[in-house]
């Protein structure tokens, strides 16, 4: 009998998750993206939409940027799983499929895809039941570089733009950065991401401008950072020095550096300390006022 009840509860839990997560795909530029060199999937940046269920929706939204060194997108453990987790506490999620360096798309094209994603969510806020002042960005690894770029190279939109989406601000209201690539200039940089995004012989000034610990400004949004000491792929100094730059500008920030764990863990594995980060992040979002239900 106990086994039957357990299976029944598990079935309804799964059904509830699936009901919350009914994604569809929205092209960021339906008529073709600026700078596109073709019309294949790799040339068409998009948002995979995971709206929060009406019964749980808080009005908050997050654009999710999977990692992959600007060469691929880790869509499962750094995309779909994250969107479903966000849905579980009432946050609508939008997974960004941005264009990649391996397909010839160098800076600023990936950044512009990210900006367009935030503008698109903000422009559709009323229709999608979202508070336009509670739109965050969450990124892993190179997706963390993308997210931190959006938080340090933001703009308020074009006042004379023809496209109404381009009228919107590209500033995220908060950032969640998981084992992010941050620096392109220091010894702890991730050279693969830098090479994919900027090429082999990028101008030193351009490299420095995308080393985001140097680009924190007064309007950079509040940030939640997670890393591990054992991460040799993207060392924890990336998060640490970004956190210190935020502190210097008096920007609210929270940093968790767990001892154990390789690079690219996503949500983390069972019984690992790293797997505590989702609960800590949800608590941080609640404390910062991002999860207050829309009246």
Secondary structure, 3 states (H helix, E strand, C coil): CHHHHHHHHHHHHHHHHHHHCCCEEEECCCCCCCCCCCCCHHHCCEEEEECCCCCCCCCCEEEEECCCCCCCCCCHHHHHHHHHHHHCCCCEEEEEECCCHHHCCCCCHHHHHHHHHHHHHHHCHHHHCCCCCCEEEEEECHHHHHHHHHHHCCCCCCCCCCCHHHHCCCCCCEEEEECCCCCCCCCCCCHHHHHHHHCCCCCHHHHHHCCHHHCCCCCCCEEEEEEECCCCCCCCHHHHHHHHHHHHCCCCEEEEEECCCCCCCCCCCCCCHHHHHHHHHHHHHHHCCCCCCCC
